[in-house]
């Protein structure tokens, strides 16, 4: 039987096989750039670990520190491209189910695997890690990666446009800590620790911070704590003068104090969601439905 030619309804329906799998150039180019940055970050982490192994020192070397810093900046670059791909798709009306799945696959590498390897090679590995984590370091890294993958899969499911949801269930917030924010927190903390290591080449005294934070971030990613998404902010968004000034000052602070400004901003975002969640639970003991 010959295939049925597409009708006018098929061409207008965005959820046919042909339309759902359509590849729009600019948004998916940004996603590919995100994946590239994550891949290079993984390579830099492996190169840094190899440099420390061949040096025979149980401490970070200047060459390894430089490679880890490059990995951090590639993760930040992946975050920038991840922000751009969604913006371009929404601005151009070029969102597709293919783009959503491709974006999540890239995020697993850039914001799941790369940060997990970075922390493992810096703190948790048997050759470099803190003694109490040497036997379970690989497991802690896997827990972070697993939670990141679950978070991305859940996001794709609950935001699928084919699902029928009531109007009251819609929300502009993320459910759980977004994976890019989680990776940015890990990367910014590593950057701060590397800056401290320039004066003390041993990371042992700071070793407890990363594993504890890694587990906290993993739990927050799969939690139901809501975090602001910022998707509603665009070129038409209006704001007050005081808010505009505060944002400008904050952005300038991140640029000037980039080694420590990023970790402060990321931790502020994490604990903002936690504190807001606790206050909402106190005001409304029975939680409402969580969807998006």
DOLOVEX-373178 format. One record per residue (C-alpha): y, x, z; residue number from 1. Coordinates in Angstrom, 2 decimals. Layout:
N
<node v="Y" u="X" w="Z" num="NUM"/>
...
END
This chain:
292
<node v="0.00" u="0.00" w="0.00" num="1"/>
<node v="3.39" u="1.38" w="-0.99" num="2"/>
<node v="5.82" u="2.02" w="1.88" num="3"/>
<node v="8.41" u="-0.66" w="2.44" num="4"/>
<node v="11.86" u="0.46" w="1.27" num="5"/>
<node v="14.45" u="0.64" w="4.07" num="6"/>
<node v="16.48" u="-2.51" w="4.52" num="7"/>
<node v="20.11" u="-2.80" w="5.54" num="8"/>
<node v="19.02" u="-3.52" w="9.12" num="9"/>
<node v="16.99" u="-0.29" w="9.20" num="10"/>
<node v="19.99" u="1.77" w="8.09" num="11"/>
<node v="22.19" u="0.26" w="10.78" num="12"/>
<node v="19.62" u="0.51" w="13.58" num="13"/>
<node v="20.01" u="3.92" w="15.32" num="14"/>
<node v="16.56" u="3.65" w="16.91" num="15"/>
<node v="14.38" u="3.76" w="13.82" num="16"/>
<node v="12.24" u="6.89" w="13.39" num="17"/>
<node v="14.49" u="8.28" w="10.67" num="18"/>
<node v="17.73" u="7.73" w="12.58" num="19"/>
<node v="16.41" u="8.78" w="16.00" num="20"/>
<node v="15.15" u="12.10" w="14.62" num="21"/>
<node v="18.31" u="12.84" w="12.64" num="22"/>
<node v="19.74" u="16.34" w="13.24" num="23"/>
<node v="23.53" u="16.46" w="13.40" num="24"/>
<node v="24.80" u="19.95" w="12.63" num="25"/>
<node v="27.55" u="20.75" w="15.14" num="26"/>
<node v="26.06" u="19.25" w="18.34" num="27"/>
<node v="22.65" u="20.77" w="17.68" num="28"/>
<node v="24.22" u="24.09" w="16.71" num="29"/>
<node v="25.75" u="24.18" w="20.21" num="30"/>
<node v="22.32" u="23.37" w="21.68" num="31"/>
<node v="20.78" u="26.21" w="19.67" num="32"/>
<node v="23.48" u="28.53" w="21.02" num="33"/>
<node v="22.61" u="27.33" w="24.53" num="34"/>
<node v="18.95" u="28.21" w="23.91" num="35"/>
<node v="19.94" u="31.61" w="22.48" num="36"/>
<node v="21.98" u="32.44" w="25.60" num="37"/>
<node v="19.09" u="31.43" w="27.84" num="38"/>
<node v="16.66" u="33.56" w="25.83" num="39"/>
<node v="18.90" u="36.63" w="26.02" num="40"/>
<node v="19.40" u="36.05" w="29.78" num="41"/>
<node v="15.60" u="36.13" w="30.22" num="42"/>
<node v="15.40" u="39.36" w="28.22" num="43"/>
<node v="18.17" u="40.98" w="30.31" num="44"/>
<node v="16.34" u="40.05" w="33.54" num="45"/>
<node v="13.13" u="41.64" w="32.26" num="46"/>
<node v="14.99" u="44.77" w="31.13" num="47"/>
<node v="16.71" u="45.07" w="34.53" num="48"/>
<node v="13.40" u="44.73" w="36.35" num="49"/>
<node v="11.81" u="47.37" w="34.11" num="50"/>
<node v="14.73" u="49.72" w="34.76" num="51"/>
<node v="14.23" u="49.38" w="38.52" num="52"/>
<node v="10.48" u="49.97" w="38.17" num="53"/>
<node v="10.81" u="53.18" w="36.17" num="54"/>
<node v="13.51" u="54.48" w="38.50" num="55"/>
<node v="11.02" u="54.40" w="41.36" num="56"/>
<node v="13.66" u="53.10" w="43.79" num="57"/>
<node v="13.27" u="50.02" w="45.95" num="58"/>
<node v="16.90" u="49.13" w="45.36" num="59"/>
<node v="19.03" u="48.02" w="42.49" num="60"/>
<node v="20.25" u="50.74" w="40.13" num="61"/>
<node v="23.67" u="50.70" w="38.42" num="62"/>
<node v="21.97" u="50.16" w="35.05" num="63"/>
<node v="19.91" u="47.26" w="36.39" num="64"/>
<node v="22.98" u="45.74" w="38.03" num="65"/>
<node v="24.78" u="45.79" w="34.68" num="66"/>
<node v="21.84" u="44.07" w="32.97" num="67"/>
<node v="21.64" u="41.39" w="35.68" num="68"/>
<node v="25.39" u="40.77" w="35.32" num="69"/>
<node v="24.94" u="40.33" w="31.57" num="70"/>
<node v="22.18" u="37.80" w="32.29" num="71"/>
<node v="24.56" u="35.92" w="34.59" num="72"/>
<node v="27.25" u="35.74" w="31.92" num="73"/>
<node v="24.75" u="34.56" w="29.33" num="74"/>
<node v="23.78" u="31.73" w="31.69" num="75"/>
<node v="27.46" u="30.84" w="32.03" num="76"/>
<node v="27.70" u="30.91" w="28.23" num="77"/>
<node v="24.74" u="28.53" w="28.02" num="78"/>
<node v="26.58" u="26.20" w="30.40" num="79"/>
<node v="29.63" u="26.23" w="28.11" num="80"/>
<node v="27.54" u="25.44" w="25.02" num="81"/>
<node v="25.68" u="22.72" w="26.94" num="82"/>
<node v="29.01" u="21.11" w="27.75" num="83"/>
<node v="30.16" u="21.32" w="24.14" num="84"/>
<node v="27.10" u="19.80" w="22.49" num="85"/>
<node v="27.35" u="16.55" w="24.42" num="86"/>
<node v="31.11" u="16.35" w="23.94" num="87"/>
<node v="30.85" u="16.88" w="20.18" num="88"/>
<node v="28.07" u="14.31" w="19.87" num="89"/>
<node v="30.03" u="11.66" w="21.80" num="90"/>
<node v="33.36" u="12.39" w="20.08" num="91"/>
<node v="31.81" u="12.18" w="16.63" num="92"/>
<node v="29.50" u="9.27" w="17.40" num="93"/>
<node v="26.57" u="11.49" w="16.50" num="94"/>
<node v="24.26" u="11.01" w="19.49" num="95"/>
<node v="20.56" u="10.84" w="18.69" num="96"/>
<node v="17.28" u="10.81" w="20.58" num="97"/>
<node v="16.38" u="14.10" w="18.87" num="98"/>
<node v="19.54" u="15.72" w="20.23" num="99"/>
<node v="18.75" u="14.57" w="23.78" num="100"/>
<node v="15.23" u="16.00" w="23.66" num="101"/>
<node v="16.35" u="19.26" w="22.02" num="102"/>
<node v="19.05" u="19.67" w="24.66" num="103"/>
<node v="16.55" u="19.26" w="27.51" num="104"/>
<node v="14.14" u="21.78" w="25.98" num="105"/>
<node v="16.95" u="24.32" w="25.71" num="106"/>
<node v="18.02" u="23.58" w="29.28" num="107"/>
<node v="14.53" u="24.35" w="30.61" num="108"/>
<node v="14.89" u="27.91" w="29.31" num="109"/>
<node v="18.58" u="28.51" w="30.09" num="110"/>
<node v="18.85" u="26.71" w="33.43" num="111"/>
<node v="15.24" u="26.72" w="34.61" num="112"/>
<node v="13.37" u="29.83" w="33.52" num="113"/>
<node v="16.29" u="32.29" w="33.37" num="114"/>
<node v="17.59" u="31.67" w="36.95" num="115"/>
<node v="14.04" u="31.60" w="38.34" num="116"/>
<node v="13.23" u="34.98" w="36.79" num="117"/>
<node v="16.56" u="36.40" w="37.93" num="118"/>
<node v="15.94" u="35.53" w="41.58" num="119"/>
<node v="12.31" u="36.61" w="41.37" num="120"/>
<node v="13.11" u="40.04" w="39.97" num="121"/>
<node v="16.03" u="40.61" w="42.34" num="122"/>
<node v="14.63" u="39.38" w="45.64" num="123"/>
<node v="11.17" u="37.85" w="45.46" num="124"/>
<node v="9.07" u="40.28" w="43.43" num="125"/>
<node v="6.52" u="42.51" w="45.21" num="126"/>
<node v="8.21" u="45.71" w="43.98" num="127"/>
<node v="11.78" u="44.74" w="44.89" num="128"/>
<node v="11.61" u="41.78" w="47.20" num="129"/>
<node v="11.99" u="41.23" w="50.87" num="130"/>
<node v="8.61" u="41.82" w="52.62" num="131"/>
<node v="8.23" u="38.28" w="53.93" num="132"/>
<node v="8.58" u="36.84" w="50.40" num="133"/>
<node v="6.38" u="39.33" w="48.53" num="134"/>
<node v="3.26" u="37.17" w="48.64" num="135"/>
<node v="4.93" u="33.83" w="47.87" num="136"/>
<node v="7.90" u="34.92" w="45.75" num="137"/>
<node v="6.31" u="33.78" w="42.50" num="138"/>
<node v="5.66" u="30.35" w="44.04" num="139"/>
<node v="9.29" u="29.90" w="45.15" num="140"/>
<node v="10.46" u="30.72" w="41.63" num="141"/>
<node v="7.98" u="28.24" w="40.17" num="142"/>
<node v="9.14" u="25.48" w="42.55" num="143"/>
<node v="12.69" u="25.88" w="41.19" num="144"/>
<node v="11.45" u="25.84" w="37.59" num="145"/>
<node v="9.23" u="22.80" w="38.25" num="146"/>
<node v="12.06" u="20.81" w="39.84" num="147"/>
<node v="14.39" u="21.70" w="36.96" num="148"/>
<node v="11.83" u="20.43" w="34.42" num="149"/>
<node v="11.24" u="17.23" w="36.42" num="150"/>
<node v="15.00" u="16.66" w="36.72" num="151"/>
<node v="15.46" u="16.97" w="32.95" num="152"/>
<node v="12.49" u="14.69" w="32.19" num="153"/>
<node v="13.77" u="12.06" w="34.63" num="154"/>
<node v="17.24" u="12.24" w="33.10" num="155"/>
<node v="15.85" u="11.64" w="29.61" num="156"/>
<node v="13.84" u="8.66" w="30.81" num="157"/>
<node v="16.51" u="6.87" w="32.83" num="158"/>
<node v="19.22" u="7.42" w="30.21" num="159"/>
<node v="17.10" u="6.34" w="27.25" num="160"/>
<node v="19.17" u="3.73" w="25.37" num="161"/>
<node v="16.06" u="1.68" w="24.63" num="162"/>
<node v="15.61" u="0.81" w="28.29" num="163"/>
<node v="16.92" u="-2.56" w="29.38" num="164"/>
<node v="19.09" u="-2.29" w="32.46" num="165"/>
<node v="21.44" u="-4.63" w="34.21" num="166"/>
<node v="25.17" u="-4.02" w="34.10" num="167"/>
<node v="25.27" u="-3.39" w="37.84" num="168"/>
<node v="22.82" u="-0.51" w="37.45" num="169"/>
<node v="25.13" u="1.51" w="35.20" num="170"/>
<node v="26.90" u="4.47" w="36.73" num="171"/>
<node v="29.02" u="7.44" w="35.69" num="172"/>
<node v="27.28" u="9.68" w="38.22" num="173"/>
<node v="24.25" u="11.92" w="37.85" num="174"/>
<node v="21.22" u="11.14" w="40.01" num="175"/>
<node v="20.27" u="14.46" w="41.56" num="176"/>
<node v="22.01" u="17.80" w="41.14" num="177"/>
<node v="22.48" u="18.50" w="37.41" num="178"/>
<node v="20.38" u="21.40" w="36.15" num="179"/>
<node v="23.37" u="23.33" w="34.68" num="180"/>
<node v="25.15" u="23.10" w="38.05" num="181"/>
<node v="22.01" u="24.34" w="39.79" num="182"/>
<node v="21.71" u="27.31" w="37.44" num="183"/>
<node v="25.42" u="28.04" w="37.75" num="184"/>
<node v="25.09" u="28.15" w="41.55" num="185"/>
<node v="22.19" u="30.61" w="41.38" num="186"/>
<node v="23.93" u="32.76" w="38.77" num="187"/>
<node v="27.25" u="32.83" w="40.63" num="188"/>
<node v="25.52" u="33.81" w="43.88" num="189"/>
<node v="23.69" u="36.62" w="42.08" num="190"/>
<node v="27.03" u="37.77" w="40.65" num="191"/>
<node v="28.55" u="37.82" w="44.15" num="192"/>
<node v="25.57" u="39.73" w="45.56" num="193"/>
<node v="25.76" u="42.28" w="42.75" num="194"/>
<node v="29.44" u="42.81" w="43.51" num="195"/>
<node v="28.54" u="43.45" w="47.15" num="196"/>
<node v="25.74" u="45.78" w="46.04" num="197"/>
<node v="28.27" u="48.04" w="44.33" num="198"/>
<node v="29.19" u="49.25" w="47.84" num="199"/>
<node v="25.66" u="49.01" w="49.25" num="200"/>
<node v="22.93" u="49.48" w="46.65" num="201"/>
<node v="20.35" u="47.77" w="48.82" num="202"/>
<node v="20.15" u="43.97" w="48.63" num="203"/>
<node v="17.82" u="43.68" w="51.63" num="204"/>
<node v="20.46" u="42.45" w="54.05" num="205"/>
<node v="21.39" u="39.63" w="51.67" num="206"/>
<node v="17.81" u="38.82" w="50.69" num="207"/>
<node v="17.44" u="35.68" w="52.78" num="208"/>
<node v="20.32" u="33.86" w="51.06" num="209"/>
<node v="18.81" u="33.42" w="47.60" num="210"/>
<node v="15.34" u="32.03" w="48.48" num="211"/>
<node v="16.79" u="29.51" w="50.94" num="212"/>
<node v="19.45" u="28.40" w="48.46" num="213"/>
<node v="16.85" u="28.27" w="45.69" num="214"/>
<node v="14.72" u="25.81" w="47.64" num="215"/>
<node v="17.75" u="23.71" w="48.62" num="216"/>
<node v="18.85" u="23.49" w="44.99" num="217"/>
<node v="15.32" u="22.59" w="43.87" num="218"/>
<node v="15.18" u="19.72" w="46.37" num="219"/>
<node v="18.64" u="18.47" w="45.37" num="220"/>
<node v="17.71" u="18.41" w="41.68" num="221"/>
<node v="14.90" u="15.91" w="42.26" num="222"/>
<node v="16.74" u="13.96" w="44.97" num="223"/>
<node v="18.60" u="10.67" w="44.49" num="224"/>
<node v="21.93" u="12.10" w="45.68" num="225"/>
<node v="24.63" u="11.19" w="43.16" num="226"/>
<node v="26.96" u="13.80" w="41.70" num="227"/>
<node v="30.04" u="13.12" w="39.55" num="228"/>
<node v="29.35" u="13.75" w="35.87" num="229"/>
<node v="32.83" u="14.15" w="34.41" num="230"/>
<node v="31.66" u="12.56" w="31.15" num="231"/>
<node v="34.47" u="10.02" w="31.35" num="232"/>
<node v="37.08" u="12.80" w="31.12" num="233"/>
<node v="38.39" u="13.31" w="27.58" num="234"/>
<node v="41.64" u="13.97" w="25.70" num="235"/>
<node v="42.87" u="10.46" w="26.57" num="236"/>
<node v="42.28" u="10.77" w="30.31" num="237"/>
<node v="45.40" u="10.39" w="32.45" num="238"/>
<node v="45.91" u="12.03" w="35.82" num="239"/>
<node v="48.50" u="12.48" w="38.52" num="240"/>
<node v="50.79" u="15.49" w="38.56" num="241"/>
<node v="49.42" u="16.72" w="41.89" num="242"/>
<node v="45.84" u="16.52" w="40.58" num="243"/>
<node v="46.83" u="18.39" w="37.45" num="244"/>
<node v="48.47" u="21.15" w="39.50" num="245"/>
<node v="45.47" u="21.46" w="41.83" num="246"/>
<node v="43.08" u="21.73" w="38.90" num="247"/>
<node v="45.29" u="24.37" w="37.30" num="248"/>
<node v="45.47" u="26.39" w="40.51" num="249"/>
<node v="41.71" u="26.11" w="40.96" num="250"/>
<node v="41.07" u="27.29" w="37.40" num="251"/>
<node v="43.41" u="30.24" w="37.89" num="252"/>
<node v="41.61" u="31.13" w="41.12" num="253"/>
<node v="38.26" u="31.13" w="39.30" num="254"/>
<node v="39.62" u="33.54" w="36.72" num="255"/>
<node v="41.25" u="35.92" w="39.22" num="256"/>
<node v="38.42" u="35.87" w="41.78" num="257"/>
<node v="35.57" u="35.21" w="39.35" num="258"/>
<node v="32.94" u="37.13" w="41.37" num="259"/>
<node v="33.41" u="34.84" w="44.37" num="260"/>
<node v="35.37" u="31.91" w="42.95" num="261"/>
<node v="32.41" u="30.56" w="40.99" num="262"/>
<node v="30.07" u="30.47" w="43.97" num="263"/>
<node v="32.74" u="28.74" w="46.07" num="264"/>
<node v="33.25" u="26.11" w="43.36" num="265"/>
<node v="29.51" u="25.54" w="42.88" num="266"/>
<node v="28.80" u="25.26" w="46.60" num="267"/>
<node v="31.76" u="22.89" w="46.98" num="268"/>
<node v="30.26" u="20.66" w="44.25" num="269"/>
<node v="26.83" u="20.72" w="45.92" num="270"/>
<node v="28.07" u="19.85" w="49.39" num="271"/>
<node v="30.54" u="17.29" w="48.05" num="272"/>
<node v="27.60" u="15.28" w="46.75" num="273"/>
<node v="25.68" u="15.67" w="50.01" num="274"/>
<node v="28.62" u="14.65" w="52.22" num="275"/>
<node v="29.52" u="11.71" w="49.96" num="276"/>
<node v="25.88" u="10.56" w="50.02" num="277"/>
<node v="25.76" u="10.68" w="53.84" num="278"/>
<node v="29.02" u="8.74" w="54.14" num="279"/>
<node v="27.82" u="6.09" w="51.71" num="280"/>
<node v="24.56" u="5.70" w="53.58" num="281"/>
<node v="26.50" u="5.24" w="56.81" num="282"/>
<node v="28.64" u="2.51" w="55.26" num="283"/>
<node v="25.77" u="0.89" w="53.35" num="284"/>
<node v="22.45" u="1.44" w="55.16" num="285"/>
<node v="20.49" u="-0.22" w="52.33" num="286"/>
<node v="20.82" u="1.93" w="49.19" num="287"/>
<node v="21.39" u="0.24" w="45.90" num="288"/>
<node v="19.37" u="0.83" w="42.74" num="289"/>
<node v="19.52" u="4.31" w="41.21" num="290"/>
<node v="19.31" u="4.55" w="37.49" num="291"/>
<node v="21.57" u="7.04" w="35.72" num="292"/>
END
